[in-house]
Each structure stands twice: as structure tokens, then as C-alpha cells.
Amino acid sequence: MLINNAAIVHRFSFAADEQAVAKAAEECSVNLLAPVRLCKLFLPLLKQNTDAHIINIGTGLVYAPRAAYPFYNASKAALHAFTQTLRMQLPEIRVSEVLLPVVDTPWHRGQAPASAISAEKAVKAVLRGLRNESREIRVGKVKRLYILSRLWPALAVRIINRL
Ligand SMILES: NC(=O)c1ccc[n+]([C@@H]2O[C@H](COP(=O)([O-])OP(=O)(O)OC[C@H]3O[C@@H](n4cnc5c(N)ncnc54)[C@H](OP(=O)(O)O)[C@@H]3O)[C@@H](O)[C@H]2O)c1
């Protein structure tokens, strides 16, 4: 099993930040290209197993981007699309994606929003999804965000950016 979990996020103004492109490149490298490289690297080993599994960790923001993170959303949306194509190209390997809501982890540098769920709750939901063999495991409020983004995309974006 390969779990691609590591990621970074930069909160910045694309217009005002002199380092905007460097920050986008770093997010692209860690959040997208590292999982792509690791999948390629481990594929020969995974293919030797009858129950190989790749799990990519994503975010509900693939359904509705948050303005404060001009490139993080895009890097995870690209990972989302890559995960979908990987699943179609490699039917012999189980390929899952976890779409997380706000989770109280060191990610938030001690300032997790009130809406954050605990890491324990997130992990329990992920394990439940894996047991149910869900391919896209939408945790907590991401379930509702997914449906809303299909029915009323503009409202989904508005709600995400109000948080
Ligand atoms: N927390 C949330 O609210 C939230 C919401 C949606 C999605 N997610 C996703 O959940 C996943 C896990 O995030 P988290 O909340 O657990 O955040 P976290 O506590 O900040 O953990 C991120 C992990 O990524 C590792 N990492 C970052 N850059 C790396 C690099 N260049 N090379 C190797 N490792 C690197 C970090 O390692 P070091 O500690 O050694 O730097 C750390 O272990 C991420 O994919 C994130 O996008 C989180």
C-alpha cells in the first residue's frame, strides 16, 4: 500500500506576493509531482501484489476552491484528476482518494478553525470508507460540499470562502 499524504499549503496574494510563482512551484512539486513520482517508483512493486492499493490524500477544496490558497486548490485538483486516470489505467490496483474537511493537525500551526474535526474522527471515517471499498472517501462535511458543488457550484464556492 502506498499512501501519498505529505503536502504543503501557502496562503498568499497572487498579485502582491513577489514569491507567488516560487510558492506555486513548491506546492506543485510536493502536492502533485511527489505523488506522481512515488506512484511511478512503486508501481513495479505494487504490481507484484494481488491486493495492491494506492491512497492519495486530497481535500474537499477540489470541489470548491478557497481564494486564500491560489495554488494549493489547483495542485490538489490536479492530484484528483490524476488519481481518477490512474484508476482507469490500472484496474489491477485499487486506487482510492480521501477528500478531507478541515482537520485539527499541525497543518494549522495551532490555530485550527472551530469547524475542524479531530484527527481521530478523520481517521475513523477514512477507515470506514476503506472497509466499504469506497474509491472517493469524502469525510464529514465534504459529503455535503460535493453534492452542493454539483447542484449549485457558485454557492459551494461562496460557503467555502465564508469559513
Ligand atoms: N489538516 C487539514 O485541515 C487538511 C484538510 C484537507 C486536506 N488535508 C490534507 O491532509 C494531508 C495531511 O496533512 P496534515 O493535516 O496531517 O498536515 P501536517 O500535519 O502539516 O502534515 C503534513 C506532512 O507532510 C510532510 N511534508 C511536507 N512537505 C514535505 C516534503 N517536502 N517532503 C516530505 N514530507 C513533507 C510533513 O513532514 P514534516 O513534518 O517532516 O515537515 C508532515 O508530516 C495533506 O495532504 C493535506 O493536504 C489536510
The ligand as a Tripos MOL2 file, in Angstrom:
@<TRIPOS>MOLECULE
LIG
   48    52     1     0     0
SMALL
NO_CHARGES

@<TRIPOS>ATOM
      1 N1         -5.4280   19.4750    8.1580 N.am      1 LIG1
      2 C1         -6.3810   19.8580    7.3130 C.2       1 LIG1
      3 O1         -7.2390   20.7160    7.6400 O.2       1 LIG1
      4 C2         -6.4450   19.2370    5.9500 C.ar      1 LIG1
      5 C3         -7.5950   19.4850    5.1710 C.ar      1 LIG1
      6 C4         -7.6970   18.9180    3.9200 C.ar      1 LIG1
      7 C5         -6.6730   18.1020    3.4480 C.ar      1 LIG1
      8 N2         -5.5600   17.8980    4.2200 N.ar      1 LIG1
      9 C6         -4.5170   17.0430    3.6530 C.3       1 LIG1
     10 O2         -4.1320   16.0720    4.6140 O.3       1 LIG1
     11 C7         -2.7780   15.6760    4.3640 C.3       1 LIG1
     12 C8         -2.0250   15.6480    5.6650 C.3       1 LIG1
     13 O3         -1.9840   16.9480    6.1880 O.3       1 LIG1
     14 P1         -1.9480   17.2250    7.7550 P.3       1 LIG1
     15 O4         -3.2020   17.9090    8.1170 O.co2     1 LIG1
     16 O5         -1.5700   15.9990    8.5170 O.co2     1 LIG1
     17 O6         -0.8090   18.3210    7.7880 O.3       1 LIG1
     18 P2          0.6040   18.3380    8.5410 P.3       1 LIG1
     19 O7          0.3930   17.9950    9.9620 O.co2     1 LIG1
     20 O8          1.2050   19.6640    8.2010 O.co2     1 LIG1
     21 O9          1.3890   17.1770    7.8450 O.3       1 LIG1
     22 C9          1.9390   17.3190    6.5720 C.3       1 LIG1
     23 C10         3.0210   16.2790    6.4380 C.3       1 LIG1
     24 O10         3.6320   16.4440    5.1590 O.3       1 LIG1
     25 C11         5.0200   16.3150    5.3390 C.3       1 LIG1
     26 N3          5.7550   17.0630    4.3140 N.ar      1 LIG1
     27 C12         5.5470   18.3330    3.8850 C.ar      1 LIG1
     28 N4          6.4570   18.6720    2.9500 N.ar      1 LIG1
     29 C13         7.2330   17.5810    2.7600 C.ar      1 LIG1
     30 C14         8.3360   17.2960    1.9040 C.ar      1 LIG1
     31 N5          8.8200   18.2050    1.0470 N.pl3     1 LIG1
     32 N6          8.8920   16.0640    1.9860 N.ar      1 LIG1
     33 C15         8.4060   15.1430    2.8390 C.ar      1 LIG1
     34 N7          7.3790   15.3530    3.6720 N.ar      1 LIG1
     35 C16         6.7910   16.5510    3.6210 C.ar      1 LIG1
     36 C17         5.2910   16.9090    6.6980 C.3       1 LIG1
     37 O11         6.5100   16.4050    7.1750 O.3       1 LIG1
     38 P3          7.3770   17.2530    8.2380 P.3       1 LIG1
     39 O12         6.5380   17.3850    9.4580 O.co2     1 LIG1
     40 O13         8.5960   16.4220    8.4000 O.co2     1 LIG1
     41 O14         7.6080   18.5760    7.5670 O.co2     1 LIG1
     42 C18         4.1060   16.4100    7.5050 C.3       1 LIG1
     43 O15         4.3680   15.1430    8.0500 O.3       1 LIG1
     44 C19        -2.2330   16.6490    3.3200 C.3       1 LIG1
     45 O16        -2.2380   16.0110    2.0640 O.3       1 LIG1
     46 C20        -3.2450   17.7970    3.3150 C.3       1 LIG1
     47 O17        -3.3480   18.4300    2.0570 O.3       1 LIG1
     48 C21        -5.4340   18.4310    5.4470 C.ar      1 LIG1
@<TRIPOS>BOND
     1     1     2 1
     2     2     3 2
     3     2     4 1
     4     4     5 ar
     5     4    48 ar
     6     5     6 ar
     7     6     7 ar
     8     7     8 ar
     9     8     9 1
    10     8    48 ar
    11     9    10 1
    12     9    46 1
    13    10    11 1
    14    11    12 1
    15    11    44 1
    16    12    13 1
    17    13    14 1
    18    14    15 2
    19    14    16 1
    20    14    17 1
    21    17    18 1
    22    18    19 2
    23    18    20 1
    24    18    21 1
    25    21    22 1
    26    22    23 1
    27    23    24 1
    28    23    42 1
    29    24    25 1
    30    25    26 1
    31    25    36 1
    32    26    27 ar
    33    26    35 ar
    34    27    28 ar
    35    28    29 ar
    36    29    30 ar
    37    29    35 ar
    38    30    31 1
    39    30    32 ar
    40    32    33 ar
    41    33    34 ar
    42    34    35 ar
    43    36    37 1
    44    36    42 1
    45    37    38 1
    46    38    39 2
    47    38    40 1
    48    38    41 1
    49    42    43 1
    50    44    45 1
    51    44    46 1
    52    46    47 1
@<TRIPOS>SUBSTRUCTURE
     1 LIG1         1 GROUP 0 **** ****
